[in-house]
Amino acid sequence: MAGLGDVLPVVVVDTREQSPLPFANCPTAGGTLATGDYSVQGFEDEFTVERKSLDDLAGSCTHDRQRFEKELVRMRGYPFRRLLVVGTVEDVEAHRYRSRAEPKAILASVTAFEIRYGLPVAFCPTPCAAALQIERWALYFLRERLKTASAVLGRYAPAKARRPQSVGGEITPPEG
């Protein structure tokens, strides 16, 4: 198996994503994801990131809340799930989004989502910073999965030397 440091994840960008982030370090591929906006190729059912701009976040906490919470329920089934907000908490506090919703209400909703859905929330100040954060998560997620797979394969490698023999289509246990 190649060195784990040599492997770069392929970031899957949902085809419905209208303004994808500018990924600079990992290759990307388009795909239709069951939930979320970004995933890792081959792990689309284990890794999901839902990205929100400040305006999207405000809408998801107000008039689109019911639809958004259904998405968060679906995300519960993913071992790795994140809500990534492109903007800062300070931007929310300064009401730098288009909505009449008060900053305290937006931040209270985000905190409630974290608790209610076990959903870590990350804020990144720019689209470039958000893309880099997703690449980091994807890289370390893939690295951990490959380490686990390598360890499992390592446990099976010694068994290769004492592989059961097939006689007439039936497997016979090794002698000894």
N, C-alpha and C positions, 0 to 999 in steps of 0.2 A: 504494500500500500504506500502511496506517495506520502511524503512528509505532510503532516497536518497543516504546517505553516504555508504550504504551497497551494492550498485549495482556497479559491475565492467562491463565495456563494453567488448564485444568480438571483438577483432581486426580481420577483415577479410583481409587475405593476398592473393593477386591475385595468382592463380596457375601458372601463367607464370613468376612469380618473381623468378629469378635464384638464388639469394643469399639473402633470407629474413633476416630482421633485428632480433637481439636477444632480443625479448620481455621477460621481467622478471616479470612484475607486472599484466598484463592482459592476460586472455586466448586468444588463437588465433584459427581461423578456416580458412581453405582454401576455395576459391571460385573464380569464374570467374567474374571479375569486368568489367563493361562497359567502364570505364576509370579510370586511376590511378592505383596505386599499393596497397594501403591500404584503408580500410573503416571501418565502424562500423556496426556490424551485425544488420539487420533490418532497417538500414539507408543508404544502398548502393547507393540510388539515391539522397542523400543529403550531404554526407561526402566523400571527396576523397583527398588523398595525393599522389602526384607523387614524387617518390624518385629518385634522380640522384647522382651518384658518380661524382667526378670531371671529369673523362674521359668521362662519359656519357653526362655530362653537355656540355663539349666542343663539342662533336659530335652533340648534339641537337642544338647548336648554329651555327653549320657550315653545314656539309654534310647531316645531318638528320633534318635540320631545318623545311622543309616543312611538313614532317610527324609530328614532334613535335608540330608545331603550330596548326595542325588539332586537336591534343590532347588537347591543351590549349583552343581551341574554344569549344570543348565538355565540358571541365571543367567549363566554364562560367555558365552552367545550375545548378551548385551545390551551395547551400547556403554556405557550408563550403568547401573551396578548398585551397590547399597549394602546393607549390613546395618546397620540402625539399632536400637540397644539403648536402651530407655527405662530409664535408670539410669546410674550412673557406675562407673568403674573402682573407685573407692573403695567403692561399694556392694558390688561383687563381692568386693573384698578383705576387707570386713567381714562377708561371708557373709550378706547381706540377701536371700536367696532360699531357697526351700524345696527343698532337695536335700541329700543327704549328700556330694555332690561337693565336693572341696576347692577353694577359690578359685584356687589355683595351677593346678589342672587345667582349670578353666573358662577362665582367661585364656590358658593354653597352647593350648587348643583354638581359641579365637578367633584367636590369632596364626597357628596352623596354617591355619585357613580363609582368612585374609588372603593368606598366601603360596601355598597350594595352589591356590586358585581365583581369585587376582587380585582379591580382593573387599575393597574399602575398608570399614572398620567405623567407625561413628560412635556415640558415646555421648552421649545428651542426658538431662539430669537429670529432666525432667518430660514428661508427655504434651504440654503446650502448647509446650514448647521443641522437642520432636520434630516436632510439626505445623509449626511455623515453619521448621525445617530442611528438611523435605520441600518446603514452599512455595518456599523459596529455591532449592533444587536444581531444582525444576520450572520456576521463572521463568527462571533462567539457561540451563537446557537449552533451553527453548522459544525464548528470545531468540537463542541461537546457531544453532538450526535455521532460524529466520526470517531471520537475517542471511545465512546461506549461501544460502537460497532466493532472497532479494532480489538477491544478487550474481549468481546464475545467471540470473535473469530480466533483470537489467541487461545481461548479455552478449547476450541475445536481442533486446532492445528495438531496437537499431539495425537488425537484420535485418528488422524489421517494415516499415520504409520501402521495402525492396527485396524484398518478398515475391514469390516466384515466382507467375506467372499460370497459372491453370488454363484450358486450351483443350480443349473436347470431353472433359473428364474426365481429361485427362493434364496433368501439371505440366510447364510449360516453364520453363527457367531464365531469370532476368532478363537483359536485354541489358546489355552494357557491361562 
